[in-house]
Amino acid sequence: MMKPKKICIIGLGKMGEAIATGLMDSELGHAYSITGTTRTQASADEAKATLQIECGTDNTSAMKNADLILIAVKPHQAETILKENQSILKKEQVIISICAAVTTEQLSTWAGAKPAIIRAMPNTPCLIKSGVTALCRGPRCSDAQLAEAEKIFGELGLVTVLEESLFDGVTGLSGCGPAFMYLIIEALSEAGVKVGISRKQATLLAAQTMLGAAKMVLDRGEHPASLKDEVTTPAGCTIDGLMALEEGKLRVTLIKGVLAATKRSKRMAKES
Ligand SMILES: NC(=O)c1ccc[n+]([C@@H]2O[C@H](COP(=O)([O-])OP(=O)(O)OC[C@H]3O[C@@H](n4cnc5c(N)ncnc54)[C@H](OP(=O)(O)O)[C@@H]3O)[C@@H](O)[C@H]2O)c1
């Protein structure tokens, strides 16, 4: 039997824990031995108890023996951690960073230009294995290393490989997107309350409608506009609803929301 590969997750916070849990619960679980670190001992103890894995606060010893190092700390913490450990990082290792607004070039410089670099942008539904992750290849990353990252994040939802120049857009669309969707669900649920449905039932109707519509788009692979046309009976109710939404400029408002978040991500990248 092949020896499991060692993955060390630097930063077992919200996203780090989600990735660890997703991997351990998956068929890939047996192929990896997962350890992690946090900044404080209290968080390490908590992660250890929740995940039942080795977890401490010593990044150096955790990174030293790892085949794959996943950086899941806040963006400003990544620079210090990589620079402090530059001398122990090796060319056989792979670093995958999920830090928003941190480029593969920055990661490569901070890590000392030896390990292979991959950048990932997952989103919070990864916590329930319904996320979407964009990946891009950084310096020294081979096809096999990128394919392995695709498999790992594939355990947490869908994966797509994109050029790094599009990553601020990915942050604006799927990174921040869950918040936009919550807002829409909340608004639809308010509408349900307005027409006399209980809040609980209105939220259920709204959320499952969004989930179902999203599944139709993904499973059928059809253009959303043609699916919309299918539901829109001539002189029916849907067309009246759509007209009101167009009047309220729903489309352009959503586009502007994504553009504003993308712009902010670009600014953050410049500041880091
Ligand atoms: N949340 C999202 O929706 C999302 C989506 C995509 C990407 N990301 C990216 O994912 C990263 C993590 O986000 P998060 O929401 O998971 O953050 P979080 O919940 O605050 O977790 C951060 C973790 O990093 C640990 N940490 C801080 N400094 C450390 C150090 N020097 N050594 C080892 N561990 C250290 C913290 O430990 P302590 O608890 O001890 O401080 C904590 O466990 C960010 O870079 C973010 O841009 C987040």
Ligand as a Chemical Component Dictionary entry (heavy atoms), coordinates in Angstrom:
data_LIG
# 
_chem_comp.id                   LIG 
_chem_comp.type                 NON-POLYMER 
_chem_comp.pdbx_formal_charge   0 
_chem_comp.three_letter_code    LIG 
# 
loop_
_chem_comp_atom.comp_id 
_chem_comp_atom.atom_id 
_chem_comp_atom.alt_atom_id 
_chem_comp_atom.type_symbol 
_chem_comp_atom.charge 
_chem_comp_atom.model_Cartn_x 
_chem_comp_atom.model_Cartn_y 
_chem_comp_atom.model_Cartn_z 
_chem_comp_atom.pdbx_ordinal 
LIG N1  N1  N 0  -14.018 32.731 4.435  1  
LIG C1  C1  C 0  -14.176 32.772 3.108  2  
LIG O1  O1  O 0  -15.259 32.895 2.556  3  
LIG C2  C2  C 0  -12.981 32.603 2.217  4  
LIG C3  C3  C 0  -13.171 32.254 0.884  5  
LIG C4  C4  C 0  -12.038 32.091 0.070  6  
LIG C5  C5  C 0  -10.784 32.299 0.583  7  
LIG N2  N2  N 1  -10.648 32.671 1.888  8  
LIG C6  C6  C 0  -9.317  32.903 2.402  9  
LIG O2  O2  O 0  -9.063  31.911 3.374  10 
LIG C7  C7  C 0  -8.153  32.420 4.340  11 
LIG C8  C8  C 0  -8.644  32.055 5.713  12 
LIG O3  O3  O 0  -9.908  32.602 5.912  13 
LIG P1  P1  P 0  -10.849 32.093 7.112  14 
LIG O4  O4  O 0  -12.151 32.757 6.894  15 
LIG O5  O5  O -1 -10.773 30.607 7.249  16 
LIG O6  O6  O 0  -10.092 32.774 8.370  17 
LIG P2  P2  P 0  -10.182 32.424 9.937  18 
LIG O7  O7  O 0  -11.400 31.612 10.219 19 
LIG O8  O8  O 0  -9.949  33.685 10.664 20 
LIG O9  O9  O 0  -8.920  31.459 10.166 21 
LIG C9  C9  C 0  -7.609  31.901 10.152 22 
LIG C10 C10 C 0  -6.778  30.822 10.835 23 
LIG O10 O10 O 0  -5.400  31.166 10.678 24 
LIG C11 C11 C 0  -4.753  30.906 11.935 25 
LIG N3  N3  N 0  -3.494  31.663 12.006 26 
LIG C12 C12 C 0  -3.317  33.001 12.114 27 
LIG N4  N4  N 0  -1.999  33.293 12.179 28 
LIG C13 C13 C 0  -1.342  32.103 12.115 29 
LIG C14 C14 C 0  0.020   31.741 12.167 30 
LIG N5  N5  N 0  0.979   32.649 12.275 31 
LIG N6  N6  N 0  0.339   30.432 12.079 32 
LIG C15 C15 C 0  -0.616  29.471 11.960 33 
LIG N7  N7  N 0  -1.935  29.763 11.906 34 
LIG C16 C16 C 0  -2.290  31.059 11.995 35 
LIG C17 C17 C 0  -5.775  31.320 12.956 36 
LIG O11 O11 O 0  -5.435  30.808 14.236 37 
LIG P3  P3  P 0  -5.993  31.511 15.590 38 
LIG O12 O12 O 0  -7.428  31.110 15.681 39 
LIG O13 O13 O 0  -5.178  30.899 16.678 40 
LIG O14 O14 O 0  -5.791  32.986 15.450 41 
LIG C18 C18 C 0  -7.023  30.676 12.357 42 
LIG O15 O15 O 0  -7.074  29.305 12.658 43 
LIG C19 C19 C 0  -8.044  33.923 4.085  44 
LIG O16 O16 O 0  -6.802  34.220 3.475  45 
LIG C20 C20 C 0  -9.165  34.232 3.119  46 
LIG O17 O17 O 0  -8.798  35.247 2.194  47 
LIG C21 C21 C 0  -11.714 32.796 2.728  48 
# 
loop_
_chem_comp_bond.comp_id 
_chem_comp_bond.atom_id_1 
_chem_comp_bond.atom_id_2 
_chem_comp_bond.value_order 
_chem_comp_bond.pdbx_ordinal 
LIG N1  C1  SING 1  
LIG C1  O1  DOUB 2  
LIG C1  C2  SING 3  
LIG C2  C3  SING 4  
LIG C2  C21 DOUB 5  
LIG C3  C4  DOUB 6  
LIG C4  C5  SING 7  
LIG C5  N2  DOUB 8  
LIG N2  C6  SING 9  
LIG N2  C21 SING 10 
LIG C6  O2  SING 11 
LIG C6  C20 SING 12 
LIG O2  C7  SING 13 
LIG C7  C8  SING 14 
LIG C7  C19 SING 15 
LIG C8  O3  SING 16 
LIG O3  P1  SING 17 
LIG P1  O4  DOUB 18 
LIG P1  O5  SING 19 
LIG P1  O6  SING 20 
LIG O6  P2  SING 21 
LIG P2  O7  DOUB 22 
LIG P2  O8  SING 23 
LIG P2  O9  SING 24 
LIG O9  C9  SING 25 
LIG C9  C10 SING 26 
LIG C10 O10 SING 27 
LIG C10 C18 SING 28 
LIG O10 C11 SING 29 
LIG C11 N3  SING 30 
LIG C11 C17 SING 31 
LIG N3  C12 SING 32 
LIG N3  C16 SING 33 
LIG C12 N4  DOUB 34 
LIG N4  C13 SING 35 
LIG C13 C14 SING 36 
LIG C13 C16 DOUB 37 
LIG C14 N5  SING 38 
LIG C14 N6  DOUB 39 
LIG N6  C15 SING 40 
LIG C15 N7  DOUB 41 
LIG N7  C16 SING 42 
LIG C17 O11 SING 43 
LIG C17 C18 SING 44 
LIG O11 P3  SING 45 
LIG P3  O12 DOUB 46 
LIG P3  O13 SING 47 
LIG P3  O14 SING 48 
LIG C18 O15 SING 49 
LIG C19 O16 SING 50 
LIG C19 C20 SING 51 
LIG C20 O17 SING 52 
# 
